[in-house]
Amino acid sequence: MSGRRAPAGVSTPGPLNPLLEGRREYPFVTLDRKRRELVPPGIEAIDFSIGDPRERTPAFIREALKGAVPEVSSYPSISGQPELRAACAAWIERRFGARVDPATQVLPVNGTKEAVFLMALAVVGREGGEARRTVVIPSPAYPVYESGARFAGAEVFFSPLGSEDGWRFDPDRVPDEVWERTALLWLNTPHNPTGAVVDRTALQRVAERARRSCFWVASDEAYADVYFETAPPSLLECGAENVIALHTLSKRSAMTGYRSGFMAGDPRLIEALRRFRPNVGVATPEFVQRAAIAAWSDDAHAAQQRALYAAKRRLLLEAFGRLGWQVEASQATFYLWARAPGGDDVAFVERLMRLGVLATPGSFLGRGGEGYVRWALVPTLERCREALERLAARDL
Ligand SMILES: Cc1ncc(COP(=O)(O)O)c(C=O)c1O
């Protein structure tokens, strides 16, 4: 053995990636620990902290999966079935009026999380020369943009979002010299955690900036179909050059457990990902693809899911209004982004826990989230009512 030498009789593991040796506790582990300490015994907590829908997957989607389980199982291909890519492209056209070629511009993914994590590995250059090694992340943000960038060895540049801009990303706030070394920008609209929606004009500015400064934009549109008034636009409406959009069935169709989504956009990046992804073993099982074809081909169930979230959203917005709690952004997604009464988001969430109600402190979701709380509208309507009874008449 070279390098570190173990004392006689003691075996040591080899070195680990330093990112796995960090001592910082994952925020949701901290949250869970606090929950065990603070939720009174005998009270079942009502959980608004995690974005995992509790709604039923529509029966026709479950049936499509069951009917497709084969007698003989073989490896699926990374490109997916042509019918799936066609169903995804047809949905993009119905939903956004944008056209993508299912043969060259669409790739299935096993839920967008893995695709988010792997994206930086595919586009960030190696050290030296003219390589671009920066990933720009508007913050607060879904944490996997950062972890993917760090594991790819990229430099991360956080661009803070704030109340004054309605929590919407503005490309002009990132210095030119950062754009010149940027490989990838993460955009997320509608935005987790704030529910903010980037409008078409602002999307156009992002797309133009990406083309002018030669970086890729990955537009995470996981919540595109969870909206309440106007349907949020896609970056693909501004053309596919330098752009890739990520879509998932997790939220739209209550299918988190199926792990199914897709990427669509610039054929050059799709082709590169088609070469990269077989290394990782992330081809989608074919019976899941059959369920996905059924789900992307139907819009009625997505409208029903929206109606369920809309009812919960109305209930909570009215109650928060009565309590004097201020809600910001929150135009789409199933999150409400509210100022923490008293200003300290962690202390406020701890007070909620003592009443048996869980929500996520904004500071756990990245820089810029301090002083805010994210409420995921995932408990059933009944449980939402129960939570509001727990909160009423308490001095929070
Ligand atoms: C913004 C955002 N992107 C992507 C994902 C990943 O979703 P999935 O992997 O289920 O498609 C999530 C999940 O919560 C999310 O909030």
The ligand as a Gaussian input file, in Angstrom:
#p B3LYP/6-31G(d) Opt

LIG

0 1
 C      -36.821000      22.588000      -9.226000
 C      -36.786000      21.109000      -9.263000
 N      -36.179000      20.518000     -10.279000
 C      -36.118000      19.177000     -10.380000
 C      -36.660000      18.370000      -9.407000
 C      -36.515000      16.873000      -9.554000
 O      -37.697000      16.279000      -9.848000
 P      -37.753000      14.792000     -10.435000
 O      -36.393000      14.190000     -10.284000
 O      -38.753000      14.101000      -9.598000
 O      -38.140000      14.937000     -11.854000
 C      -37.291000      18.945000      -8.320000
 C      -37.855000      18.097000      -7.262000
 O      -38.350000      18.499000      -6.257000
 C      -37.367000      20.359000      -8.236000
 O      -37.964000      20.973000      -7.226000

